Amino acid sequence: MIYFDFAATTPLDPEAAEVFVQASTEFFGNSSSLHDFGGQSQDLLENCREELANLLGVNKKGLYFTSGGSEGNFLAIEALLSAPKKNGKHIIAGMAEHSSIHGVLNRLEGYSITYLPLNSSGLIDIEELKRAITPQTILVAVQHVNSEIGTIQPIEEIAGICREHDIHLHSDFVQSFGKIDLKKIAPLVSSFSFSGHKIYGPKGVGGVYVDPAISWSAFFPGGSHERGFRPGTVNVPAIASMTAAAQKLTSQLVQSCDRFLELRTILVQSLDPIKNFVHIYQAAPDSQLPSIIGLRISEIEGQWMMLECNRYGFAISTGSACQIGMQAPAKVTQALGLSPQEAKEFIRISFGKTTKREDVVKLGETIVDIVKKFKL
């Protein structure tokens, strides 16, 4: 079985795994305990906080560790809503946001929410965003990189618009963390979330940055961990492992991008025999994460194509793993304005560190064979 679903999750890096085991056995004390064992764990925790803050170009005082991206999105939005820059009850969000964003927004009472679609290139229309802003708008939530099609939203430009109107900006950095240099844009947002298992770190760990200038109120009252941001004993071994994985992946950004661009080109070329049936949803190269390819094949349901590929030894997906078991199509297909039938045809292929050229060629040839057998 050859894995092409790295946008869903990644294998734990061996070096990160070693860090996890070492931290679990040698730094097992509760980081909030006052004895020496707790102090050692606390020192390691703060070292990780500082290292990640340096990688992201932010103040470590605003960095909090969570159980992952979904919890991070929830807590970040709740924190921003507890300390708005002005009075108001209007929120703007991307229609293609991760399900955790939709989840927290759907539970809010008394707020009006405007959802922005994506244009044909998979990007939010900046002019449409400007038109959606009202004097009551207090929060904009736009993910940096879409997990289904890999398009990169212009967060720097959006952040500037939000500053002009005294609006908080939250951005989901889960798909861009470790894959794009975030130092320029991370300090521009009010908050962002990230996750460990997308970057060859362990599952069940992630983080949130909230601008230290924001005087937020805790969603869970009475918590003593992470300066009250969330309750529960801090998972220091997983945080240390995630930090090691982030350092390693960030050091390879340029080489990885070049390699993924090559692999993307190879896959697209391999699909040339069925190009009349293939529809790839993507932006211009400077607004596209090359490792994620979202596409549909006319008249072939994505779930059937995924199962056929699995039968031939290739693991692809029909979108975000968080949506499995739901009957509704991936949010990105709605944001792109696809019909219900077209939405059912959507599949996602994503590359990772271990993806080989020859495997990409084999996958492309397999998809072509499947389509030809189906169409004939």
C-alpha positions in Angstrom: 0.0 0.0 0.0 1.4 3.4 -1.1 0.3 6.4 1.0 -1.0 9.5 -0.7 -3.0 11.1 2.1 -0.4 13.2 3.9 -2.9 16.1 4.2 -4.9 13.9 6.6 -2.1 12.8 8.8 1.6 11.9 8.7 3.7 9.1 10.2 5.7 10.0 13.2 9.3 11.0 12.3 11.8 8.5 13.9 13.8 11.3 15.5 10.6 12.9 16.9 9.7 9.4 18.2 13.0 9.2 20.0 12.4 12.6 21.6 8.9 11.4 22.7 10.2 8.3 24.4 13.1 10.1 26.1 10.8 12.9 27.4 8.2 10.3 28.5 10.8 8.4 30.6 13.1 11.2 31.8 10.8 14.2 32.0 7.6 12.6 33.2 6.9 15.0 36.1 3.9 17.2 36.0 5.1 20.6 34.7 3.0 22.4 37.3 4.4 20.5 40.2 6.9 22.4 42.5 9.4 19.6 43.1 12.5 19.0 40.9 10.8 16.5 38.6 8.1 19.1 37.8 10.7 21.8 37.4 12.6 19.7 34.8 9.4 19.2 32.8 8.6 22.9 33.1 12.0 23.8 31.8 11.6 21.5 28.8 8.1 22.8 28.2 9.3 26.4 28.1 12.2 25.6 25.9 9.8 24.1 23.4 7.6 27.1 23.6 10.6 29.4 22.9 11.8 27.2 20.0 8.4 27.1 18.3 7.9 30.9 18.9 11.2 31.5 17.1 10.2 29.2 14.2 6.9 31.2 13.9 8.3 34.6 14.6 5.9 35.4 17.5 6.1 36.3 21.1 6.3 33.1 23.2 4.0 34.7 25.8 1.1 34.2 23.3 1.8 30.6 22.6 -0.4 27.9 24.3 -0.3 24.1 23.8 -3.5 22.2 23.0 -4.6 18.7 22.0 -4.6 19.7 18.3 -5.9 21.9 15.6 -9.7 21.4 16.3 -9.5 22.3 19.9 -7.1 25.1 19.0 -9.6 26.7 16.6 -12.4 26.4 19.2 -10.3 28.0 22.1 -8.8 30.7 19.9 -12.2 31.9 18.6 -13.7 31.8 22.1 -10.7 33.8 23.4 -11.1 36.5 20.7 -14.8 36.8 21.2 -14.2 37.3 24.9 -12.2 40.4 24.1 -13.4 42.1 21.0 -11.8 45.4 19.8 -15.3 47.0 19.5 -18.9 46.2 20.2 -20.7 44.0 17.7 -22.1 40.6 16.9 -21.1 40.0 13.3 -18.5 37.4 12.2 -17.1 36.7 8.7 -15.7 33.2 7.9 -14.6 31.3 4.8 -17.2 28.9 3.6 -14.5 26.3 3.2 -13.1 26.5 6.7 -12.3 23.3 8.7 -15.3 21.6 10.3 -14.0 22.7 13.8 -14.5 26.3 12.7 -18.0 25.7 11.5 -18.6 23.8 14.7 -17.7 26.6 17.1 -19.5 29.2 15.0 -22.7 27.1 14.8 -22.9 26.9 18.6 -22.7 30.7 19.1 -26.0 32.4 20.0 -26.8 36.0 19.2 -24.2 36.4 16.4 -24.8 36.8 12.7 -22.3 35.1 10.4 -21.4 35.7 6.8 -19.7 32.9 4.9 -17.5 33.8 2.0 -17.3 31.4 -1.0 -14.1 30.7 -3.0 -13.6 31.9 -6.6 -12.7 29.5 -9.4 -9.0 29.6 -8.2 -10.0 28.5 -4.7 -9.3 31.9 -3.2 -11.5 34.3 -1.2 -12.4 37.4 -3.2 -10.9 40.3 -1.2 -13.4 42.8 -2.6 -16.3 40.5 -1.4 -14.6 40.4 2.0 -14.6 44.2 2.1 -18.2 44.4 1.1 -19.2 41.9 3.9 -17.7 44.1 6.6 -20.2 46.1 8.7 -19.7 48.3 11.7 -20.8 45.3 13.8 -18.0 43.0 12.4 -15.7 41.9 15.2 -14.1 38.7 13.9 -12.9 37.3 10.6 -11.9 33.6 10.4 -10.0 32.5 7.3 -7.7 29.4 7.1 -4.3 29.9 5.6 -4.1 26.8 3.5 -7.2 24.8 2.4 -6.8 21.2 3.4 -8.7 19.8 0.4 -7.2 21.8 -2.5 -4.1 23.4 -1.0 -4.9 27.0 -2.0 -3.1 29.7 0.1 -5.3 32.6 1.2 -3.7 36.1 1.2 -3.6 36.4 5.0 -1.3 39.4 4.9 -3.8 41.4 2.9 -6.7 40.2 4.9 -4.9 41.1 8.2 -4.4 44.6 6.9 -8.1 45.0 6.1 -9.0 43.7 9.6 -6.6 46.2 11.3 -8.2 49.1 9.4 -11.6 48.1 10.8 -10.6 47.0 14.3 -11.5 43.4 13.6 -9.8 40.3 15.1 -8.5 37.8 12.6 -8.1 34.1 13.4 -6.4 31.9 10.9 -6.2 28.1 10.9 -2.5 27.4 10.2 -2.8 23.6 10.5 -2.0 22.8 6.8 0.7 25.6 6.4 2.6 25.0 9.7 6.0 23.4 8.8 5.3 23.7 5.1 5.4 27.5 4.5 7.6 30.1 6.2 5.1 31.7 8.5 7.4 34.3 10.1 6.0 37.2 8.0 2.3 36.5 8.5 2.1 34.9 12.0 2.6 38.2 13.9 -0.1 39.9 11.8 -3.1 37.8 13.0 -4.9 38.0 16.3 -4.7 34.2 16.7 -3.7 31.1 14.8 -3.8 27.3 15.4 -1.5 24.5 14.5 -1.2 20.7 14.9 1.5 18.2 15.4 0.3 15.2 13.4 0.4 17.1 10.1 4.2 17.6 10.3 5.4 14.1 11.4 4.8 14.8 15.0 2.5 12.8 17.4 -1.2 13.0 17.3 -3.2 14.6 20.1 -1.0 17.7 20.4 -1.0 21.2 18.8 -1.0 24.8 19.8 -2.6 28.2 19.6 -1.1 31.7 19.4 -3.1 34.6 20.7 -1.6 38.1 20.5 -0.4 38.8 24.1 -1.9 42.3 23.8 -5.4 40.7 23.9 -6.9 40.4 27.4 -8.9 37.2 26.8 -11.0 35.4 29.3 -10.7 31.6 29.7 -13.4 29.5 28.2 -12.8 26.8 30.9 -12.8 28.8 34.2 -10.5 27.8 37.1 -7.8 26.1 35.0 -4.2 26.5 36.1 -2.4 24.9 33.2 -1.1 27.0 30.2 -1.8 30.2 32.1 -5.5 29.3 32.3 -5.9 28.9 28.5 -7.0 25.2 28.9 -7.3 22.7 31.7 -5.5 19.4 32.0 -2.0 18.2 32.6 0.3 19.4 29.8 1.5 16.7 27.4 5.2 17.6 27.6 6.6 14.5 25.8 4.2 15.1 22.8 5.1 18.8 22.8 8.8 18.1 22.7 8.3 15.6 19.9 6.2 18.0 17.9 8.9 20.7 18.4 11.6 18.3 17.1 9.5 17.5 14.1 8.8 21.1 13.4 12.4 22.1 13.6 13.4 19.3 11.2 10.6 20.0 8.6 11.1 23.8 8.7 14.8 23.3 7.9 13.8 21.6 4.6 11.2 24.1 3.4 12.8 25.1 0.1 13.9 21.6 -0.9 10.5 20.1 -0.1 8.6 22.8 -2.1 10.8 22.1 -5.2 10.3 18.4 -4.9 6.5 18.7 -4.4 6.3 21.0 -7.4 8.1 18.3 -9.5 5.8 15.5 -8.2 2.7 17.6 -8.9 3.8 18.2 -12.5 4.5 14.4 -12.9 1.0 13.5 -11.6 -0.8 16.0 -13.8 1.2 14.9 -16.8 0.4 11.2 -16.1 -3.3 12.1 -16.1 -3.0 13.6 -19.6 -4.8 10.6 -21.4 -8.0 11.4 -19.4 -7.5 15.2 -19.2 -10.9 15.8 -20.7 -12.5 14.3 -17.7 -10.2 15.7 -15.0 -10.9 19.0 -13.2 -8.1 20.2 -10.9 -9.0 23.0 -8.4 -5.9 25.1 -7.9 -4.6 28.7 -7.7 -1.5 30.2 -9.4 1.8 28.7 -8.2 2.5 31.5 -5.7 -0.9 30.8 -4.0 -0.8 27.0 -4.1 0.7 24.5 -1.8 2.1 22.0 -4.3 1.7 18.9 -2.1 -2.1 18.9 -2.1 -4.1 18.2 -5.3 -7.9 18.5 -5.2 -9.7 17.3 -8.3 -12.7 15.5 -9.6 -13.2 13.1 -12.5 -16.4 13.6 -14.4 -19.1 11.0 -13.8 -17.0 9.0 -11.4 -17.9 9.3 -7.7 -14.9 10.1 -5.5 -15.7 7.4 -3.0 -15.7 4.8 -5.7 -12.4 6.0 -7.1 -10.9 6.1 -3.6 -12.0 2.4 -3.0 -10.7 1.4 -6.4 -7.3 3.0 -5.8 -7.2 1.3 -2.4 -7.9 -2.0 -4.1 -4.9 -1.4 -6.4 -2.7 -0.4 -3.4 -2.9 3.4 -3.2 -4.3 5.4 -0.3 -6.0 8.6 -1.5 -9.0 10.4 0.1 -12.2 12.2 -0.7 -11.3 15.2 1.5 -10.8 16.0 5.2 -10.6 13.0 7.5 -12.7 14.9 10.0 -15.6 14.6 7.6 -15.6 10.8 7.3 -19.0 9.3 8.2 -20.8 12.5 7.3 -23.2 12.5 4.3 -22.5 16.1 3.4 -19.8 16.9 0.8 -16.6 18.6 1.7 -17.1 22.3 2.6 -14.7 23.3 -0.2 -17.0 21.8 -2.9 -19.8 24.0 -1.7 -17.5 27.0 -1.5 -16.4 26.4 -5.1 -20.0 26.3 -6.2 -20.0 22.7 -7.4 -23.3 20.9 -7.9 -24.2 18.0 -5.6 -23.1 15.5 -8.2 -19.8 17.3 -8.9 -19.2 17.4 -5.2 -19.5 13.6 -5.0 -16.8 13.3 -7.6 -14.2 15.1 -5.6 -10.9 13.3 -4.5 -7.7 14.5 -2.9 -4.1 13.3 -3.4 -1.4 14.6 -1.1 2.3 14.1 -1.1 4.8 13.7 1.8 8.4 13.2 2.7 8.4 9.5 1.5 6.6 10.1 -1.7 8.6 8.8 -4.7 8.5 9.8 -8.3 7.9 6.3 -9.5 5.0 5.9 -7.1 3.4 9.1 -8.4 3.7 7.8 -12.0 2.1 4.5 -10.9 -0.8 6.2 -9.2 -1.4 8.4 -12.3 -1.4 5.3 -14.6 -3.7 3.5 -12.2 -6.2 6.3 -12.2 -6.1 6.5 -16.0 -6.7 2.7 -16.2 -9.6 2.9 -13.8 -11.2 5.7 -15.7 -10.7 4.0 -19.1 -12.3 0.8 -17.8 -15.2 2.7 -16.3 -15.8 4.8 -19.4 -15.5 2.0 -22.0 
